[in-house]
Amino acid sequence: MKLSFERSVAGRRGVLIPKTAVPSARLDGALLRKAPLRLPELSEIDVSRHYSELEQQVYGVNDGFYPLGSCTMKYNPALNEQVASLEGFTGIHPLQPAETAQGALEVLVYAKERLCTLVGMDEMTFQPAAGAHGEFTGILLIKRYHESRGDCARKKIIVPDSAHGTNPATASMAGYTVVNIPSAPDGTVDLSALCANVGPDTAGLMLTNPNTLGIFDKNILEITKIVHDAGGLCYYDGANMNAIMGAARPGDMGFDVVHLNLHKTFSTPHGGVGPGAGAVGCKVILAPFLPNRLPVRNADGSIGLLDPEQSIGRMKSFYGNFLVVLRALTYITMLGGDGLQEASETAVLNANYLRVLLEGELPAANEGFCMHEFVVSLEALKKETGVSAMDVAKSLIDAGMHPPTMYFPLIVHEALMFEPTETEGKETLDAAASAVKSILARAKTEPEALHAAPVTTPIGRPDEVGAARNPILRYDFMEAAK
Ligand SMILES: *Cc1c(COP(=O)(O)O)cnc(C)c1O
């Protein structure tokens, strides 16, 4: 497709700027640009078609099934958007005095109170802009806690091998040494490996439960006790909260700090580099270290902004992505406590339904029930036919659905991870299972066709590493003029 600059025709206009009613003023010549701004020159319909074409090239939750494991691609209710576009929320400025923005601050406190109840924590900041940013904030709280006690020998963070890649990255960014411990054969934390690795140098443990295999670790109380007994703190990666809302709380499992991806579990749009929110909740022992500008309710009921005395500082400007928090609060309020619990129950039911439909065709990485997601291994298929998890995932695009997560978690070979979420109906799950089955049948008869998939998209298999390492982010006018 053409870029807007390539569609540009010299002199073409999409708007007629009305004559101004105020007298014009002369600007200092030094402030004027020397050459006119290079903007694409387009008519209104050119612009409209350009964006329609762009829109048709992407795939979102509104286009169809999107079982991207660990990413919780659930439907984002339109009501969230309506509330987030109310002028009283969009027309305020982060620098205006707190007493003139009490409604917006009420949103933050109200959201904080509800989410703290949901996860069993005492305080919460909305400053971090995403999950990984929340992890970094949470681990800095743990670090500052140990430092405040003069306990400076704690240099290690324990992370199980089933962890999301951001966990070890976070610990190491915060200056810790990462200690990787293996999982037991059933996918849970290997308790003997944990015991062998905790000690006076343990700053903490990072864990997600249910883990990235979709398994709830039943030994969780023992795990957090082992870490606490050694003087460490426990960090809960709450990106998987979609499985347990209303059923279990990280605070009750013994965790001291948790991040929530509001852009996953709480239905605010994500993907495409849009804004997110990595809310970080903590127990009272960590509250003195929270980032500054913490909205708190004063004795008279008004809301003020607190800079905790031993704060780790600022993690992002102002209050974080306020409109994302507002969308999440809208979602929470619309569903209510019972509705959130039902959402989680349905997410778990949907995952198990799809898992059972695929059973026999695709061996699950672990036996038994899963939580909100499950992982299958295509290792046998690859050995037998040469068709990889990547080939199957790409073929699913031609079948009209978004692929599941591929090659994650790292401990499962040729992994595909399905997370259907609660917002899908039975027909969608049935259709997805038949699509997978027909691809698996084709793998035996025409494997080459699957190596070539997808064939229905504008591009087939992009150079993903090249795109990540050397992204082309600006239009090269010089090159275009050649
Ligand atoms: C998505 C996810 C993260 C990271 O969240 P971002 O918002 O992408 O930074 C961390 N842990 C788990 C388990 C996740 O699924």
The ligand as an ORCA input file, in Angstrom:
! r2SCAN-3c Opt
* xyz 0 1
  C       2.142     -9.330     29.315
  C       2.902     -9.853     30.456
  C       3.893     -9.066     31.064
  C       4.359     -7.727     30.527
  O       3.372     -6.769     30.353
  P       3.600     -5.547     29.329
  O       2.431     -4.650     29.551
  O       3.624     -6.149     27.965
  O       4.893     -4.895     29.670
  C       4.522     -9.598     32.175
  N       4.223    -10.817     32.643
  C       3.284    -11.609     32.066
  C       2.992    -12.967     32.645
  C       2.598    -11.154     30.959
  O       1.682    -11.928     30.365
*
